[in-house]
Amino acid sequence: MGYKAEWNNRQYIKVDRFYASSQTCNCCGYVNSDTKDLSVRQWICPKCGAIHDRDVNAAENILNEGLRILQAA
């Protein structure tokens, strides 16, 4: 994956593969252990009430985690 970043003059940031991206509310940070079941495609955060699509929520969390890692470096 890193070679594609080099081709396009981009920086490659690797996020831990065990990061709970689909279980964490990207609005308030609540970790919902009930969403470990992969058949759960949509869930409502019991803390802030945000409605999440599992894949979109995971993508937003991965982006935010990558940006956090980048800032820490």
mmCIF file as Biopython writes it, N, C-alpha, C and O atoms, coordinates in Angstrom:
data_model
#
loop_
_atom_site.group_PDB
_atom_site.id
_atom_site.type_symbol
_atom_site.label_atom_id
_atom_site.label_alt_id
_atom_site.label_comp_id
_atom_site.label_asym_id
_atom_site.label_entity_id
_atom_site.label_seq_id
_atom_site.pdbx_PDB_ins_code
_atom_site.Cartn_x
_atom_site.Cartn_y
_atom_site.Cartn_z
_atom_site.occupancy
_atom_site.B_iso_or_equiv
_atom_site.auth_seq_id
_atom_site.auth_asym_id
_atom_site.pdbx_PDB_model_num
ATOM 1   N N  . MET A ? 1  ? 0.815   -1.202 0.000  1.0 0.0 1  A 1 
ATOM 2   C CA . MET A ? 1  ? 0.000   0.000  0.000  1.0 0.0 1  A 1 
ATOM 3   C C  . MET A ? 1  ? 0.855   1.262  0.000  1.0 0.0 1  A 1 
ATOM 4   O O  . MET A ? 1  ? 0.478   2.267  -0.603 1.0 0.0 1  A 1 
ATOM 5   N N  . GLY A ? 2  ? 1.984   1.219  0.660  1.0 0.0 2  A 1 
ATOM 6   C CA . GLY A ? 2  ? 2.839   2.389  0.752  1.0 0.0 2  A 1 
ATOM 7   C C  . GLY A ? 2  ? 3.362   2.849  -0.589 1.0 0.0 2  A 1 
ATOM 8   O O  . GLY A ? 2  ? 3.586   4.042  -0.792 1.0 0.0 2  A 1 
ATOM 9   N N  . TYR A ? 3  ? 3.562   1.910  -1.520 1.0 0.0 3  A 1 
ATOM 10  C CA . TYR A ? 3  ? 4.094   2.276  -2.829 1.0 0.0 3  A 1 
ATOM 11  C C  . TYR A ? 3  ? 3.132   3.185  -3.598 1.0 0.0 3  A 1 
ATOM 12  O O  . TYR A ? 3  ? 3.576   4.056  -4.346 1.0 0.0 3  A 1 
ATOM 13  N N  . LYS A ? 4  ? 1.833   2.995  -3.425 1.0 0.0 4  A 1 
ATOM 14  C CA . LYS A ? 4  ? 0.860   3.856  -4.101 1.0 0.0 4  A 1 
ATOM 15  C C  . LYS A ? 4  ? 0.944   5.280  -3.576 1.0 0.0 4  A 1 
ATOM 16  O O  . LYS A ? 4  ? 0.795   6.236  -4.337 1.0 0.0 4  A 1 
ATOM 17  N N  . ALA A ? 5  ? 1.179   5.421  -2.294 1.0 0.0 5  A 1 
ATOM 18  C CA . ALA A ? 5  ? 1.356   6.754  -1.714 1.0 0.0 5  A 1 
ATOM 19  C C  . ALA A ? 5  ? 2.596   7.407  -2.303 1.0 0.0 5  A 1 
ATOM 20  O O  . ALA A ? 5  ? 2.574   8.597  -2.619 1.0 0.0 5  A 1 
ATOM 21  N N  . GLU A ? 6  ? 3.682   6.647  -2.456 1.0 0.0 6  A 1 
ATOM 22  C CA . GLU A ? 6  ? 4.909   7.189  -3.045 1.0 0.0 6  A 1 
ATOM 23  C C  . GLU A ? 6  ? 4.682   7.622  -4.484 1.0 0.0 6  A 1 
ATOM 24  O O  . GLU A ? 6  ? 5.158   8.680  -4.895 1.0 0.0 6  A 1 
ATOM 25  N N  . TRP A ? 7  ? 3.958   6.811  -5.254 1.0 0.0 7  A 1 
ATOM 26  C CA . TRP A ? 7  ? 3.677   7.160  -6.644 1.0 0.0 7  A 1 
ATOM 27  C C  . TRP A ? 7  ? 2.974   8.510  -6.754 1.0 0.0 7  A 1 
ATOM 28  O O  . TRP A ? 7  ? 3.224   9.276  -7.685 1.0 0.0 7  A 1 
ATOM 29  N N  . ASN A ? 8  ? 2.087   8.794  -5.787 1.0 0.0 8  A 1 
ATOM 30  C CA . ASN A ? 8  ? 1.264   10.000 -5.827 1.0 0.0 8  A 1 
ATOM 31  C C  . ASN A ? 8  ? 1.759   11.099 -4.895 1.0 0.0 8  A 1 
ATOM 32  O O  . ASN A ? 8  ? 1.030   12.048 -4.604 1.0 0.0 8  A 1 
ATOM 33  N N  . ASN A ? 9  ? 3.000   10.970 -4.426 1.0 0.0 9  A 1 
ATOM 34  C CA . ASN A ? 9  ? 3.583   11.963 -3.509 1.0 0.0 9  A 1 
ATOM 35  C C  . ASN A ? 9  ? 2.678   12.217 -2.300 1.0 0.0 9  A 1 
ATOM 36  O O  . ASN A ? 9  ? 2.428   13.362 -1.922 1.0 0.0 9  A 1 
ATOM 37  N N  . ARG A ? 10 ? 2.200   11.136 -1.709 1.0 0.0 10 A 1 
ATOM 38  C CA . ARG A ? 10 ? 1.339   11.200 -0.529 1.0 0.0 10 A 1 
ATOM 39  C C  . ARG A ? 10 ? 2.030   10.527 0.634  1.0 0.0 10 A 1 
ATOM 40  O O  . ARG A ? 10 ? 3.015   9.809  0.461  1.0 0.0 10 A 1 
ATOM 41  N N  . GLN A ? 11 ? 1.509   10.762 1.808  1.0 0.0 11 A 1 
ATOM 42  C CA . GLN A ? 11 ? 2.037   10.135 3.007  1.0 0.0 11 A 1 
ATOM 43  C C  . GLN A ? 11 ? 1.121   8.985  3.404  1.0 0.0 11 A 1 
ATOM 44  O O  . GLN A ? 11 ? -0.101  9.133  3.405  1.0 0.0 11 A 1 
ATOM 45  N N  . TYR A ? 12 ? 1.706   7.843  3.739  1.0 0.0 12 A 1 
ATOM 46  C CA . TYR A ? 12 ? 0.953   6.656  4.129  1.0 0.0 12 A 1 
ATOM 47  C C  . TYR A ? 12 ? 0.996   6.512  5.642  1.0 0.0 12 A 1 
ATOM 48  O O  . TYR A ? 12 ? 2.072   6.391  6.228  1.0 0.0 12 A 1 
ATOM 49  N N  . ILE A ? 13 ? -0.167  6.525  6.270  1.0 0.0 13 A 1 
ATOM 50  C CA . ILE A ? 13 ? -0.284  6.363  7.715  1.0 0.0 13 A 1 
ATOM 51  C C  . ILE A ? 13 ? -1.037  5.054  7.960  1.0 0.0 13 A 1 
ATOM 52  O O  . ILE A ? 13 ? -2.148  4.871  7.462  1.0 0.0 13 A 1 
ATOM 53  N N  . LYS A ? 14 ? -0.434  4.152  8.724  1.0 0.0 14 A 1 
ATOM 54  C CA . LYS A ? 14 ? -1.068  2.868  9.000  1.0 0.0 14 A 1 
ATOM 55  C C  . LYS A ? 14 ? -1.767  2.924  10.357 1.0 0.0 14 A 1 
ATOM 56  O O  . LYS A ? 14 ? -1.163  3.271  11.371 1.0 0.0 14 A 1 
ATOM 57  N N  . VAL A ? 15 ? -3.046  2.576  10.351 1.0 0.0 15 A 1 
ATOM 58  C CA . VAL A ? 15 ? -3.854  2.527  11.572 1.0 0.0 15 A 1 
ATOM 59  C C  . VAL A ? 15 ? -3.865  1.072  12.054 1.0 0.0 15 A 1 
ATOM 60  O O  . VAL A ? 15 ? -3.962  0.147  11.248 1.0 0.0 15 A 1 
ATOM 61  N N  . ASP A ? 16 ? -3.765  0.878  13.356 1.0 0.0 16 A 1 
ATOM 62  C CA . ASP A ? 16 ? -3.763  -0.463 13.951 1.0 0.0 16 A 1 
ATOM 63  C C  . ASP A ? 16 ? -4.969  -1.265 13.460 1.0 0.0 16 A 1 
ATOM 64  O O  . ASP A ? 16 ? -6.102  -0.787 13.512 1.0 0.0 16 A 1 
ATOM 65  N N  . ARG A ? 17 ? -4.722  -2.466 12.990 1.0 0.0 17 A 1 
ATOM 66  C CA . ARG A ? 17 ? -5.807  -3.286 12.436 1.0 0.0 17 A 1 
ATOM 67  C C  . ARG A ? 17 ? -6.850  -3.670 13.478 1.0 0.0 17 A 1 
ATOM 68  O O  . ARG A ? 17 ? -7.965  -4.042 13.112 1.0 0.0 17 A 1 
ATOM 69  N N  . PHE A ? 18 ? -6.524  -3.591 14.754 1.0 0.0 18 A 1 
ATOM 70  C CA . PHE A ? 18 ? -7.479  -3.929 15.805 1.0 0.0 18 A 1 
ATOM 71  C C  . PHE A ? 18 ? -8.174  -2.694 16.385 1.0 0.0 18 A 1 
ATOM 72  O O  . PHE A ? 18 ? -8.884  -2.803 17.385 1.0 0.0 18 A 1 
ATOM 73  N N  . TYR A ? 19 ? -7.981  -1.539 15.782 1.0 0.0 19 A 1 
ATOM 74  C CA . TYR A ? 19 ? -8.669  -0.313 16.203 1.0 0.0 19 A 1 
ATOM 75  C C  . TYR A ? 19 ? -10.174 -0.518 15.995 1.0 0.0 19 A 1 
ATOM 76  O O  . TYR A ? 19 ? -10.601 -0.923 14.914 1.0 0.0 19 A 1 
ATOM 77  N N  . ALA A ? 20 ? -10.964 -0.242 17.015 1.0 0.0 20 A 1 
ATOM 78  C CA . ALA A ? 20 ? -12.417 -0.503 16.979 1.0 0.0 20 A 1 
ATOM 79  C C  . ALA A ? 20 ? -13.149 0.580  16.186 1.0 0.0 20 A 1 
ATOM 80  O O  . ALA A ? 20 ? -13.950 1.327  16.748 1.0 0.0 20 A 1 
ATOM 81  N N  . SER A ? 21 ? -12.877 0.665  14.899 1.0 0.0 21 A 1 
ATOM 82  C CA . SER A ? 21 ? -13.409 1.753  14.083 1.0 0.0 21 A 1 
ATOM 83  C C  . SER A ? 21 ? -14.919 1.680  13.865 1.0 0.0 21 A 1 
ATOM 84  O O  . SER A ? 21 ? -15.578 2.719  13.828 1.0 0.0 21 A 1 
ATOM 85  N N  . SER A ? 22 ? -15.474 0.496  13.722 1.0 0.0 22 A 1 
ATOM 86  C CA . SER A ? 22 ? -16.912 0.405  13.462 1.0 0.0 22 A 1 
ATOM 87  C C  . SER A ? 22 ? -17.729 0.373  14.749 1.0 0.0 22 A 1 
ATOM 88  O O  . SER A ? 22 ? -18.952 0.511  14.713 1.0 0.0 22 A 1 
ATOM 89  N N  . GLN A ? 23 ? -17.064 0.193  15.874 1.0 0.0 23 A 1 
ATOM 90  C CA . GLN A ? 23 ? -17.772 0.123  17.158 1.0 0.0 23 A 1 
ATOM 91  C C  . GLN A ? 23 ? -17.779 1.453  17.904 1.0 0.0 23 A 1 
ATOM 92  O O  . GLN A ? 23 ? -18.514 1.610  18.879 1.0 0.0 23 A 1 
ATOM 93  N N  . THR A ? 24 ? -16.973 2.408  17.458 1.0 0.0 24 A 1 
ATOM 94  C CA . THR A ? 24 ? -16.825 3.675  18.158 1.0 0.0 24 A 1 
ATOM 95  C C  . THR A ? 24 ? -17.656 4.756  17.473 1.0 0.0 24 A 1 
ATOM 96  O O  . THR A ? 24 ? -17.569 4.932  16.258 1.0 0.0 24 A 1 
ATOM 97  N N  . CYS A ? 25 ? -18.452 5.472  18.241 1.0 0.0 25 A 1 
ATOM 98  C CA . CYS A ? 25 ? -19.246 6.579  17.710 1.0 0.0 25 A 1 
ATOM 99  C C  . CYS A ? 25 ? -18.295 7.703  17.304 1.0 0.0 25 A 1 
ATOM 100 O O  . CYS A ? 25 ? -17.519 8.192  18.125 1.0 0.0 25 A 1 
ATOM 101 N N  . ASN A ? 26 ? -18.357 8.112  16.026 1.0 0.0 26 A 1 
ATOM 102 C CA . ASN A ? 26 ? -17.453 9.161  15.574 1.0 0.0 26 A 1 
ATOM 103 C C  . ASN A ? 26 ? -17.881 10.552 16.053 1.0 0.0 26 A 1 
ATOM 104 O O  . ASN A ? 26 ? -17.165 11.528 15.828 1.0 0.0 26 A 1 
ATOM 105 N N  . CYS A ? 27 ? -19.029 10.648 16.703 1.0 0.0 27 A 1 
ATOM 106 C CA . CYS A ? 27 ? -19.498 11.932 17.227 1.0 0.0 27 A 1 
ATOM 107 C C  . CYS A ? 27 ? -19.055 12.166 18.673 1.0 0.0 27 A 1 
ATOM 108 O O  . CYS A ? 27 ? -18.564 13.243 19.011 1.0 0.0 27 A 1 
ATOM 109 N N  . CYS A ? 28 ? -19.231 11.150 19.524 1.0 0.0 28 A 1 
ATOM 110 C CA . CYS A ? 28 ? -18.947 11.350 20.951 1.0 0.0 28 A 1 
ATOM 111 C C  . CYS A ? 28 ? -17.861 10.420 21.503 1.0 0.0 28 A 1 
ATOM 112 O O  . CYS A ? 28 ? -17.391 10.624 22.623 1.0 0.0 28 A 1 
ATOM 113 N N  . GLY A ? 29 ? -17.454 9.399  20.729 1.0 0.0 29 A 1 
ATOM 114 C CA . GLY A ? 29 ? -16.398 8.504  21.173 1.0 0.0 29 A 1 
ATOM 115 C C  . GLY A ? 29 ? -16.868 7.294  21.960 1.0 0.0 29 A 1 
ATOM 116 O O  . GLY A ? 29 ? -16.043 6.492  22.397 1.0 0.0 29 A 1 
ATOM 117 N N  . TYR A ? 30 ? -18.167 7.143  22.151 1.0 0.0 30 A 1 
ATOM 118 C CA . TYR A ? 30 ? -18.707 5.995  22.881 1.0 0.0 30 A 1 
ATOM 119 C C  . TYR A ? 30 ? -18.366 4.700  22.142 1.0 0.0 30 A 1 
ATOM 120 O O  . TYR A ? 30 ? -18.537 4.628  20.925 1.0 0.0 30 A 1 
ATOM 121 N N  . VAL A ? 31 ? -17.886 3.675  22.854 1.0 0.0 31 A 1 
ATOM 122 C CA . VAL A ? 31 ? -17.568 2.380  22.253 1.0 0.0 31 A 1 
ATOM 123 C C  . VAL A ? 31 ? -18.725 1.432  22.527 1.0 0.0 31 A 1 
ATOM 124 O O  . VAL A ? 31 ? -19.002 1.095  23.678 1.0 0.0 31 A 1 
ATOM 125 N N  . ASN A ? 32 ? -19.392 1.006  21.475 1.0 0.0 32 A 1 
ATOM 126 C CA . ASN A ? 32 ? -20.570 0.151  21.557 1.0 0.0 32 A 1 
ATOM 127 C C  . ASN A ? 32 ? -20.168 -1.291 21.273 1.0 0.0 32 A 1 
ATOM 128 O O  . ASN A ? 32 ? -19.997 -1.662 20.111 1.0 0.0 32 A 1 
ATOM 129 N N  . SER A ? 33 ? -20.017 -2.099 22.293 1.0 0.0 33 A 1 
ATOM 130 C CA . SER A ? 33 ? -19.593 -3.490 22.121 1.0 0.0 33 A 1 
ATOM 131 C C  . SER A ? 33 ? -20.681 -4.353 21.486 1.0 0.0 33 A 1 
ATOM 132 O O  . SER A ? 33 ? -20.397 -5.464 21.038 1.0 0.0 33 A 1 
ATOM 133 N N  . ASP A ? 34 ? -21.923 -3.865 21.441 1.0 0.0 34 A 1 
ATOM 134 C CA . ASP A ? 34 ? -23.010 -4.628 20.816 1.0 0.0 34 A 1 
ATOM 135 C C  . ASP A ? 34 ? -22.853 -4.717 19.304 1.0 0.0 34 A 1 
ATOM 136 O O  . ASP A ? 34 ? -23.483 -5.565 18.671 1.0 0.0 34 A 1 
ATOM 137 N N  . THR A ? 35 ? -22.020 -3.854 18.710 1.0 0.0 35 A 1 
ATOM 138 C CA . THR A ? 35 ? -21.881 -3.839 17.254 1.0 0.0 35 A 1 
ATOM 139 C C  . THR A ? 35 ? -20.784 -4.769 16.753 1.0 0.0 35 A 1 
ATOM 140 O O  . THR A ? 35 ? -20.423 -4.699 15.578 1.0 0.0 35 A 1 
ATOM 141 N N  . LYS A ? 36 ? -20.239 -5.639 17.606 1.0 0.0 36 A 1 
ATOM 142 C CA . LYS A ? 36 ? -19.221 -6.594 17.161 1.0 0.0 36 A 1 
ATOM 143 C C  . LYS A ? 36 ? -19.803 -7.583 16.153 1.0 0.0 36 A 1 
ATOM 144 O O  . LYS A ? 36 ? -19.085 -8.106 15.300 1.0 0.0 36 A 1 
ATOM 145 N N  . ASP A ? 37 ? -21.091 -7.832 16.257 1.0 0.0 37 A 1 
ATOM 146 C CA . ASP A ? 37 ? -21.771 -8.718 15.305 1.0 0.0 37 A 1 
ATOM 147 C C  . ASP A ? 37 ? -21.781 -8.030 13.936 1.0 0.0 37 A 1 
ATOM 148 O O  . ASP A ? 37 ? -22.354 -6.950 13.791 1.0 0.0 37 A 1 
ATOM 149 N N  . LEU A ? 38 ? -21.151 -8.650 12.935 1.0 0.0 38 A 1 
ATOM 150 C CA . LEU A ? 38 ? -21.027 -8.033 11.614 1.0 0.0 38 A 1 
ATOM 151 C C  . LEU A ? 38 ? -22.355 -7.891 10.879 1.0 0.0 38 A 1 
ATOM 152 O O  . LEU A ? 38 ? -22.431 -7.161 9.892  1.0 0.0 38 A 1 
ATOM 153 N N  . SER A ? 39 ? -23.400 -8.572 11.338 1.0 0.0 39 A 1 
ATOM 154 C CA . SER A ? 39 ? -24.702 -8.427 10.687 1.0 0.0 39 A 1 
ATOM 155 C C  . SER A ? 39 ? -25.375 -7.108 11.061 1.0 0.0 39 A 1 
ATOM 156 O O  . SER A ? 39 ? -26.334 -6.699 10.407 1.0 0.0 39 A 1 
ATOM 157 N N  . VAL A ? 40 ? -24.886 -6.442 12.099 1.0 0.0 40 A 1 
ATOM 158 C CA . VAL A ? 40 ? -25.419 -5.136 12.482 1.0 0.0 40 A 1 
ATOM 159 C C  . VAL A ? 40 ? -24.839 -4.103 11.526 1.0 0.0 40 A 1 
ATOM 160 O O  . VAL A ? 40 ? -23.661 -3.759 11.623 1.0 0.0 40 A 1 
ATOM 161 N N  . ARG A ? 41 ? -25.661 -3.605 10.599 1.0 0.0 41 A 1 
ATOM 162 C CA . ARG A ? 41 ? -25.190 -2.668 9.580  1.0 0.0 41 A 1 
ATOM 163 C C  . ARG A ? 41 ? -25.442 -1.219 9.979  1.0 0.0 41 A 1 
ATOM 164 O O  . ARG A ? 41 ? -24.773 -0.316 9.476  1.0 0.0 41 A 1 
ATOM 165 N N  . GLN A ? 42 ? -26.383 -0.989 10.864 1.0 0.0 42 A 1 
ATOM 166 C CA . GLN A ? 42 ? -26.713 0.361  11.320 1.0 0.0 42 A 1 
ATOM 167 C C  . GLN A ? 42 ? -26.946 0.309  12.811 1.0 0.0 42 A 1 
ATOM 168 O O  . GLN A ? 42 ? -27.502 -0.663 13.324 1.0 0.0 42 A 1 
ATOM 169 N N  . TRP A ? 43 ? -26.521 1.360  13.521 1.0 0.0 43 A 1 
ATOM 170 C CA . TRP A ? 43 ? -26.758 1.396  14.962 1.0 0.0 43 A 1 
ATOM 171 C C  . TRP A ? 43 ? -26.901 2.834  15.428 1.0 0.0 43 A 1 
ATOM 172 O O  . TRP A ? 43 ? -26.406 3.771  14.801 1.0 0.0 43 A 1 
ATOM 173 N N  . ILE A ? 44 ? -27.598 2.976  16.554 1.0 0.0 44 A 1 
ATOM 174 C CA . ILE A ? 44 ? -27.824 4.287  17.160 1.0 0.0 44 A 1 
ATOM 175 C C  . ILE A ? 44 ? -26.990 4.366  18.428 1.0 0.0 44 A 1 
ATOM 176 O O  . ILE A ? 44 ? -27.055 3.475  19.275 1.0 0.0 44 A 1 
ATOM 177 N N  . CYS A ? 45 ? -26.213 5.420  18.561 1.0 0.0 45 A 1 
ATOM 178 C CA . CYS A ? 45 ? -25.365 5.594  19.734 1.0 0.0 45 A 1 
ATOM 179 C C  . CYS A ? 45 ? -26.250 5.832  20.958 1.0 0.0 45 A 1 
ATOM 180 O O  . CYS A ? 45 ? -27.051 6.767  20.971 1.0 0.0 45 A 1 
ATOM 181 N N  . PRO A ? 46 ? -26.109 4.993  21.985 1.0 0.0 46 A 1 
ATOM 182 C CA . PRO A ? 46 ? -26.936 5.173  23.178 1.0 0.0 46 A 1 
ATOM 183 C C  . PRO A ? 46 ? -26.546 6.407  23.990 1.0 0.0 46 A 1 
ATOM 184 O O  . PRO A ? 46 ? -27.314 6.850  24.844 1.0 0.0 46 A 1 
ATOM 185 N N  . LYS A ? 47 ? -25.375 6.960  23.737 1.0 0.0 47 A 1 
ATOM 186 C CA . LYS A ? 47 ? -24.929 8.125  24.494 1.0 0.0 47 A 1 
ATOM 187 C C  . LYS A ? 47 ? -25.396 9.444  23.869 1.0 0.0 47 A 1 
ATOM 188 O O  . LYS A ? 47 ? -25.927 10.305 24.569 1.0 0.0 47 A 1 
ATOM 189 N N  . CYS A ? 48 ? -25.198 9.608  22.541 1.0 0.0 48 A 1 
ATOM 190 C CA . CYS A ? 48 ? -25.538 10.897 21.912 1.0 0.0 48 A 1 
ATOM 191 C C  . CYS A ? 48 ? -26.702 10.809 20.933 1.0 0.0 48 A 1 
ATOM 192 O O  . CYS A ? 48 ? -27.200 11.841 20.483 1.0 0.0 48 A 1 
ATOM 193 N N  . GLY A ? 49 ? -27.153 9.582  20.588 1.0 0.0 49 A 1 
ATOM 194 C CA . GLY A ? 49 ? -28.307 9.416  19.709 1.0 0.0 49 A 1 
ATOM 195 C C  . GLY A ? 49 ? -27.998 9.485  18.225 1.0 0.0 49 A 1 
ATOM 196 O O  . GLY A ? 49 ? -28.920 9.446  17.410 1.0 0.0 49 A 1 
ATOM 197 N N  . ALA A ? 50 ? -26.725 9.587  17.847 1.0 0.0 50 A 1 
ATOM 198 C CA . ALA A ? 50 ? -26.361 9.646  16.433 1.0 0.0 50 A 1 
ATOM 199 C C  . ALA A ? 50 ? -26.648 8.296  15.769 1.0 0.0 50 A 1 
ATOM 200 O O  . ALA A ? 50 ? -26.425 7.238  16.358 1.0 0.0 50 A 1 
ATOM 201 N N  . ILE A ? 51 ? -27.148 8.355  14.532 1.0 0.0 51 A 1 
ATOM 202 C CA . ILE A ? 51 ? -27.437 7.153  13.766 1.0 0.0 51 A 1 
ATOM 203 C C  . ILE A ? 51 ? -26.239 6.880  12.860 1.0 0.0 51 A 1 
ATOM 204 O O  . ILE A ? 51 ? -25.802 7.757  12.115 1.0 0.0 51 A 1 
ATOM 205 N N  . HIS A ? 52 ? -25.710 5.654  12.930 1.0 0.0 52 A 1 
ATOM 206 C CA . HIS A ? 52 ? -24.506 5.326  12.182 1.0 0.0 52 A 1 
ATOM 207 C C  . HIS A ? 52 ? -24.718 4.186  11.206 1.0 0.0 52 A 1 
ATOM 208 O O  . HIS A ? 52 ? -25.308 3.162  11.552 1.0 0.0 52 A 1 
ATOM 209 N N  . ASP A ? 53 ? -24.235 4.364  9.988  1.0 0.0 53 A 1 
ATOM 210 C CA . ASP A ? 53 ? -24.032 3.264  9.055  1.0 0.0 53 A 1 
ATOM 211 C C  . ASP A ? 53 ? -22.666 2.678  9.423  1.0 0.0 53 A 1 
ATOM 212 O O  . ASP A ? 53 ? -21.695 3.426  9.540  1.0 0.0 53 A 1 
ATOM 213 N N  . ARG A ? 54 ? -22.573 1.391  9.605  1.0 0.0 54 A 1 
ATOM 214 C CA . ARG A ? 54 ? -21.346 0.767  10.091 1.0 0.0 54 A 1 
ATOM 215 C C  . ARG A ? 54 ? -20.119 1.138  9.262  1.0 0.0 54 A 1 
ATOM 216 O O  . ARG A ? 54 ? -19.079 1.479  9.826  1.0 0.0 54 A 1 
ATOM 217 N N  . ASP A ? 55 ? -20.223 1.076  7.923  1.0 0.0 55 A 1 
ATOM 218 C CA . ASP A ? 55 ? -19.080 1.319  7.061  1.0 0.0 55 A 1 
ATOM 219 C C  . ASP A ? 55 ? -18.681 2.793  7.021  1.0 0.0 55 A 1 
ATOM 220 O O  . ASP A ? 55 ? -17.493 3.114  7.051  1.0 0.0 55 A 1 
ATOM 221 N N  . VAL A ? 56 ? -19.650 3.676  6.955  1.0 0.0 56 A 1 
ATOM 222 C CA . VAL A ? 56 ? -19.363 5.114  6.922  1.0 0.0 56 A 1 
ATOM 223 C C  . VAL A ? 56 ? -18.748 5.549  8.254  1.0 0.0 56 A 1 
ATOM 224 O O  . VAL A ? 56 ? -17.785 6.316  8.276  1.0 0.0 56 A 1 
ATOM 225 N N  . ASN A ? 57 ? -19.297 5.065  9.347  1.0 0.0 57 A 1 
ATOM 226 C CA . ASN A ? 57 ? -18.770 5.382  10.670 1.0 0.0 57 A 1 
ATOM 227 C C  . ASN A ? 57 ? -17.321 4.900  10.801 1.0 0.0 57 A 1 
ATOM 228 O O  . ASN A ? 57 ? -16.467 5.620  11.318 1.0 0.0 57 A 1 
ATOM 229 N N  . ALA A ? 58 ? -17.051 3.673  10.327 1.0 0.0 58 A 1 
ATOM 230 C CA . ALA A ? 58 ? -15.695 3.134  10.395 1.0 0.0 58 A 1 
ATOM 231 C C  . ALA A ? 58 ? -14.740 3.977  9.560  1.0 0.0 58 A 1 
ATOM 232 O O  . ALA A ? 58 ? -13.624 4.258  9.997  1.0 0.0 58 A 1 
ATOM 233 N N  . ALA A ? 59 ? -15.159 4.381  8.373  1.0 0.0 59 A 1 
ATOM 234 C CA . ALA A ? 59 ? -14.299 5.191  7.507  1.0 0.0 59 A 1 
ATOM 235 C C  . ALA A ? 59 ? -13.959 6.533  8.162  1.0 0.0 59 A 1 
ATOM 236 O O  . ALA A ? 59 ? -12.816 6.987  8.097  1.0 0.0 59 A 1 
ATOM 237 N N  . GLU A ? 60 ? -14.944 7.158  8.785  1.0 0.0 60 A 1 
ATOM 238 C CA . GLU A ? 60 ? -14.699 8.432  9.457  1.0 0.0 60 A 1 
ATOM 239 C C  . GLU A ? 60 ? -13.762 8.251  10.648 1.0 0.0 60 A 1 
ATOM 240 O O  . GLU A ? 60 ? -12.889 9.086  10.885 1.0 0.0 60 A 1 
ATOM 241 N N  . ASN A ? 61 ? -13.939 7.171  11.391 1.0 0.0 61 A 1 
ATOM 242 C CA . ASN A ? 61 ? -13.060 6.904  12.534 1.0 0.0 61 A 1 
ATOM 243 C C  . ASN A ? 61 ? -11.629 6.608  12.098 1.0 0.0 61 A 1 
ATOM 244 O O  . ASN A ? 61 ? -10.682 7.044  12.753 1.0 0.0 61 A 1 
ATOM 245 N N  . ILE A ? 62 ? -11.461 5.870  10.995 1.0 0.0 62 A 1 
ATOM 246 C CA . ILE A ? 62 ? -10.121 5.570  10.485 1.0 0.0 62 A 1 
ATOM 247 C C  . ILE A ? 62 ? -9.442  6.848  10.014 1.0 0.0 62 A 1 
ATOM 248 O O  . ILE A ? 62 ? -8.256  7.050  10.272 1.0 0.0 62 A 1 
ATOM 249 N N  . LEU A ? 63 ? -10.177 7.707  9.329  1.0 0.0 63 A 1 
ATOM 250 C CA . LEU A ? 63 ? -9.617  9.002  8.908  1.0 0.0 63 A 1 
ATOM 251 C C  . LEU A ? 63 ? -9.173  9.813  10.122 1.0 0.0 63 A 1 
ATOM 252 O O  . LEU A ? 63 ? -8.062  10.342 10.144 1.0 0.0 63 A 1 
ATOM 253 N N  . ASN A ? 64 ? -10.025 9.909  11.115 1.0 0.0 64 A 1 
ATOM 254 C CA . ASN A ? 64 ? -9.691  10.683 12.318 1.0 0.0 64 A 1 
ATOM 255 C C  . ASN A ? 64 ? -8.497  10.093 13.064 1.0 0.0 64 A 1 
ATOM 256 O O  . ASN A ? 64 ? -7.663  10.837 13.580 1.0 0.0 64 A 1 
ATOM 257 N N  . GLU A ? 65 ? -8.407  8.766  13.126 1.0 0.0 65 A 1 
ATOM 258 C CA . GLU A ? 65 ? -7.285  8.116  13.798 1.0 0.0 65 A 1 
ATOM 259 C C  . GLU A ? 65 ? -5.987  8.360  13.021 1.0 0.0 65 A 1 
ATOM 260 O O  . GLU A ? 65 ? -4.940  8.600  13.622 1.0 0.0 65 A 1 
ATOM 261 N N  . GLY A ? 66 ? -6.055  8.299  11.706 1.0 0.0 66 A 1 
ATOM 262 C CA . GLY A ? 66 ? -4.889  8.589  10.881 1.0 0.0 66 A 1 
ATOM 263 C C  . GLY A ? 66 ? -4.408  10.014 11.069 1.0 0.0 66 A 1 
ATOM 264 O O  . GLY A ? 66 ? -3.205  10.257 11.165 1.0 0.0 66 A 1 
ATOM 265 N N  . LEU A ? 67 ? -5.333  10.957 11.122 1.0 0.0 67 A 1 
ATOM 266 C CA . LEU A ? 67 ? -4.973  12.363 11.339 1.0 0.0 67 A 1 
ATOM 267 C C  . LEU A ? 67 ? -4.371  12.562 12.739 1.0 0.0 67 A 1 
ATOM 268 O O  . LEU A ? 67 ? -3.444  13.352 12.913 1.0 0.0 67 A 1 
ATOM 269 N N  . ARG A ? 68 ? -4.909  11.836 13.736 1.0 0.0 68 A 1 
ATOM 270 C CA . ARG A ? 68 ? -4.366  11.923 15.082 1.0 0.0 68 A 1 
ATOM 271 C C  . ARG A ? 68 ? -2.927  11.406 15.127 1.0 0.0 68 A 1 
ATOM 272 O O  . ARG A ? 68 ? -2.057  12.014 15.751 1.0 0.0 68 A 1 
ATOM 273 N N  . ILE A ? 69 ? -2.691  10.281 14.460 1.0 0.0 69 A 1 
ATOM 274 C CA . ILE A ? 69 ? -1.346  9.707  14.409 1.0 0.0 69 A 1 
ATOM 275 C C  . ILE A ? 69 ? -0.388  10.666 13.696 1.0 0.0 69 A 1 
ATOM 276 O O  . ILE A ? 69 ? 0.754   10.846 14.118 1.0 0.0 69 A 1 
ATOM 277 N N  . LEU A ? 70 ? -0.858  11.263 12.633 1.0 0.0 70 A 1 
ATOM 278 C CA . LEU A ? 70 ? -0.037  12.210 11.866 1.0 0.0 70 A 1 
ATOM 279 C C  . LEU A ? 70 ? 0.361   13.420 12.711 1.0 0.0 70 A 1 
ATOM 280 O O  . LEU A ? 70 ? 1.506   13.868 12.665 1.0 0.0 70 A 1 
ATOM 281 N N  . GLN A ? 71 ? -0.580  13.937 13.470 1.0 0.0 71 A 1 
ATOM 282 C CA . GLN A ? 71 ? -0.307  15.098 14.316 1.0 0.0 71 A 1 
ATOM 283 C C  . GLN A ? 71 ? 0.649   14.757 15.457 1.0 0.0 71 A 1 
ATOM 284 O O  . GLN A ? 71 ? 1.437   15.601 15.883 1.0 0.0 71 A 1 
ATOM 285 N N  . ALA A ? 72 ? 0.578   13.520 15.950 1.0 0.0 72 A 1 
ATOM 286 C CA . ALA A ? 72 ? 1.426   13.107 17.055 1.0 0.0 72 A 1 
ATOM 287 C C  . ALA A ? 72 ? 2.883   12.898 16.607 1.0 0.0 72 A 1 
ATOM 288 O O  . ALA A ? 72 ? 3.812   12.967 17.412 1.0 0.0 72 A 1 
ATOM 289 N N  . ALA A ? 73 ? 3.054   12.642 15.316 1.0 0.0 73 A 1 
ATOM 290 C CA . ALA A ? 73 ? 4.417   12.385 14.802 1.0 0.0 73 A 1 
ATOM 291 C C  . ALA A ? 73 ? 5.243   13.650 14.652 1.0 0.0 73 A 1 
ATOM 292 O O  . ALA A ? 73 ? 6.399   13.587 14.235 1.0 0.0 73 A 1 
#
